[in-house]
Amino acid sequence: MRLGGRDEENEIKNNNNMKIETPELRGRIINSSLHLEDEIDNLILRFMSYYGKASSHQEEVFEIIKNSFIIGKTFGKKVIFLKSIFKSKIYKDVYYPELIKFYEINGMTMINDTETYEKFLSTIANKLSKIVKIRNAVAHGKINYDMLMGIDEIKERQKDREFILNGEIFKITVKNEKDFNSDISRLIPLLKYAGMVIVSLNFDVESLK
């Protein structure tokens, strides 16, 4: 944007008085994502874990899997891993029906538009994809700026709530942030309960006696 004279001075003055939310926004988005990531980690580990009295071999295998496949993986890779779990035949045939029963018994609504397993998959995938897109743009993107061309100097004006990642501009509106937090607040308990169902169906009390 090219400005000159009094217009340029007024634009810079207005910009200096503008409250910039970008740093706080980045912190809020990353913090919310970390809470979701913890539950993703927990569900993956519960799905992969051995229940009952594990042999030394099984314990070593689990530790290797945990350290090699979970720790150090990017948020996006963990989401792909999670989607693979939900798409698996055993999840569809065994765990998903039990998860539905868990919600019904406790008088809770699972998540929007999940009357069938297929809709469940679609809803989860859509919400996770939107979360990853916003999270990555905010966490890894560069803050977007306008160049203010004055008579004697060039100044940068930070564009609030805007990030550039891989050549694409992301404008994170207040509504985007609210939807982001709403999706996370719905997914966190779902992942927690899904993990509880996996444990309850696999835990072998007799083998521990």
C-alpha positions in Angstrom: 0.0 0.0 0.0 1.5 3.3 -1.1 0.8 6.4 1.1 2.2 9.8 1.1 2.3 13.0 3.1 -0.4 13.5 5.7 -2.2 10.3 4.8 1.0 8.4 5.4 1.5 10.0 8.8 -2.0 9.3 9.8 -1.8 5.7 8.7 1.3 5.1 10.7 -0.2 6.9 13.8 -3.3 4.8 13.6 -1.2 1.6 13.3 0.8 2.5 16.3 -2.4 2.9 18.3 -3.8 -0.4 17.1 -3.9 -3.3 19.5 -2.0 -6.2 17.9 -3.3 -9.6 19.1 -1.0 -11.8 17.0 1.6 -12.8 19.8 -1.2 -13.6 22.2 -3.2 -15.4 19.5 -0.1 -17.6 18.7 0.2 -18.5 22.4 -3.4 -19.4 22.8 -3.6 -21.5 19.7 -0.4 -23.5 20.6 -1.5 -23.9 24.2 -4.9 -25.3 23.2 -3.2 -27.6 20.7 -0.9 -29.0 23.4 -3.9 -30.1 25.5 -5.3 -31.9 22.4 -2.0 -33.4 21.6 -1.7 -34.9 25.1 -5.0 -36.8 24.6 -3.9 -37.9 21.1 -0.7 -39.4 22.6 -2.7 -41.1 25.4 -5.2 -42.7 23.0 -2.5 -43.9 20.6 -0.5 -45.5 23.5 -3.6 -47.1 24.9 -4.5 -48.5 21.5 -1.0 -50.0 21.1 -0.5 -51.1 24.7 -0.5 -54.7 26.0 -3.0 -55.3 28.8 -2.5 -57.9 31.5 0.8 -59.3 32.6 3.3 -58.4 29.9 6.4 -60.3 29.2 9.8 -58.5 29.2 9.7 -58.7 25.4 6.3 -57.0 25.2 7.4 -54.3 27.7 10.5 -53.5 25.6 8.5 -53.5 22.4 6.0 -51.0 23.9 8.8 -48.7 25.1 10.4 -48.7 21.6 7.1 -48.0 20.0 6.4 -45.2 22.5 9.8 -43.5 22.0 10.1 -44.1 18.2 6.5 -43.6 17.0 5.1 -41.1 19.5 7.8 -38.9 21.1 9.3 -36.5 18.6 6.5 -36.9 16.0 5.0 -33.8 14.7 1.4 -32.8 15.6 0.3 -33.5 12.0 1.9 -37.0 12.0 0.1 -37.9 15.3 -3.2 -36.8 13.8 -2.6 -39.1 10.8 -1.8 -41.9 13.2 -5.0 -41.2 15.2 -7.1 -41.2 12.0 -5.6 -44.6 11.1 -6.7 -46.0 14.5 -10.3 -44.8 14.0 -10.4 -46.2 10.4 -9.1 -49.6 11.5 -11.4 -52.7 11.3 -11.1 -53.5 15.0 -12.1 -49.9 16.0 -15.1 -50.0 13.7 -16.3 -53.5 14.8 -15.3 -53.5 18.5 -14.4 -50.1 20.0 -16.8 -47.7 18.2 -20.0 -49.6 19.3 -18.8 -49.6 22.9 -18.0 -45.9 22.7 -21.5 -45.2 21.5 -22.9 -47.3 24.5 -20.6 -45.4 26.9 -22.1 -42.0 25.7 -25.6 -43.3 25.8 -25.3 -44.8 29.3 -23.9 -41.6 30.6 -26.6 -39.5 28.8 -24.0 -37.5 26.8 -23.9 -36.5 23.2 -20.7 -37.6 21.5 -20.1 -35.1 18.7 -22.0 -33.4 16.0 -23.4 -35.5 13.1 -22.2 -38.9 14.2 -25.2 -41.1 13.9 -23.2 -43.6 11.9 -19.6 -44.8 12.0 -19.1 -43.2 8.6 -20.3 -39.9 9.8 -18.2 -40.3 12.9 -15.1 -40.7 10.7 -16.0 -37.8 8.5 -16.8 -35.4 11.4 -13.6 -36.3 13.2 -11.5 -36.0 10.1 -12.9 -32.6 9.2 -12.4 -31.2 12.7 -8.9 -32.5 12.9 -8.0 -31.2 9.5 -9.2 -27.7 10.4 -7.3 -27.8 13.7 -4.1 -28.9 12.0 -4.4 -26.2 9.3 -4.9 -23.4 11.8 -2.4 -24.7 14.3 0.4 -25.1 11.7 -0.3 -21.7 10.2 0.0 -20.0 13.6 2.9 -22.2 15.0 5.1 -22.2 11.9 3.9 -19.3 9.7 5.5 -15.9 9.5 3.6 -12.9 10.6 2.3 -10.9 7.6 3.2 -7.3 7.1 2.2 -4.4 4.8 4.9 -2.1 3.6 4.2 1.6 4.2 5.9 3.8 1.7 6.6 7.3 3.1 8.5 10.2 1.6 11.6 9.6 3.6 11.3 6.0 4.8 9.7 2.7 4.5 7.9 1.2 7.5 6.4 -2.2 8.1 2.8 -2.5 9.4 2.0 -5.8 11.1 -1.3 -7.2 9.8 -3.0 -8.5 12.9 -4.0 -12.2 13.0 -2.4 -12.9 9.6 0.3 -15.5 9.0 2.0 -16.7 5.8 2.9 -20.4 5.5 4.1 -22.0 2.3 3.1 -19.0 0.3 -0.5 -19.0 1.6 -2.0 -16.2 3.7 -4.0 -17.3 6.7 -6.3 -14.7 8.4 -7.3 -16.2 11.8 -10.5 -14.3 12.7 -12.1 -14.2 16.1 -14.7 -16.7 14.8 -12.0 -19.0 13.5 -10.4 -19.0 16.9 -13.7 -19.7 18.7 -14.5 -22.6 16.3 -10.9 -23.9 16.8 -11.4 -23.9 20.6 -14.9 -25.4 20.3 -13.6 -28.3 18.2 -10.8 -29.0 20.6 -13.1 -28.8 23.6 -15.3 -31.5 22.0 -12.5 -33.7 20.8 -10.6 -33.9 24.1 -13.3 -35.7 26.1 -14.1 -37.9 23.2 -10.4 -39.1 23.0 -10.3 -39.5 26.7 -13.4 -41.7 26.7 -12.3 -43.6 23.7 -9.1 -44.5 25.5 -11.1 -45.6 28.5 -13.2 -47.9 26.4 -10.0 -49.5 24.9 -8.6 -50.2 28.3 -11.8 -51.6 29.7 -12.3 -54.0 26.9 -8.7 -55.3 27.0 -7.7 -55.3 30.6 -7.3 -58.9 31.9 -7.7 -58.9 35.7 -7.1 -62.7 35.9 -3.7 -62.5 34.3 -2.5 -60.2 37.1 -3.4 -62.6 39.9 
